[in-house]
Amino acid sequence: MAELKITLKKSLIGCKKDQIATAASLGLRKIGDTTVQPDNAQTQGKLHKIGFLLEVTEA
């Protein structure tokens, strides 16, 4: 299965609580944090919700 490398590029300050919780569920807390997640429906939903804060590449 493909994996995605996800990096938090913008601050969570001023974001809604559900967006902050989504970032935390991906393991992203500070700008520059990077995580590798599987490319599945759950991850795609999270990326759709906070994609404007992230940089996503194939791992």
N, C-alpha and C positions, 0 to 999 in steps of 0.2 A: 504494500500500500504506500502511496506517495505521502510525503511529509512536507510540512510548511514551516519555514523559519519566519517567526513573527517578531518584530521589533517595535517597541513603543517609541514614537517619534515626537509626539506632542504631549503637553502636560494634561493631567487629569483635573487640574484646578478649574473650577467653574463648570465641570461636567455634571450631568444628572447622576443620582445615586445608582441607578441601574446600569449606567455606562461604566461607572467606577467598579461596580461589582462584576461586570462582564470582563473587564481588564484583569481584575484580581483572579477570576476563574481561569484565565489563560496564564496566570503566573507573572503578570506584568504590574509592577508597582511604581517604578521610577522611569524617567526618560532614559532610554538607552538599554533598558532590560530586554533580553532576547530569550525566546523559548522556541522549542520545536514541538509542533503538534501534528497529529495525524490529519490528513485531508479527508474529513468525513462531514456528514450533514450538520452535526453539532458545531464543529469548528467553523464551517461556512456561515452558519447563522450568527455566531459571535462576531465574525469578521464583517458581516453585513451591518451589524449594529454599531460597531465602533471603528469601522475601516478608515475613517477620516483621521484617526489618531495613529494609525499603524503603517508600517512598511512590511509587505509580505513578499517572500521569495520562496522558490522551491528549494528544499533541502536535499 
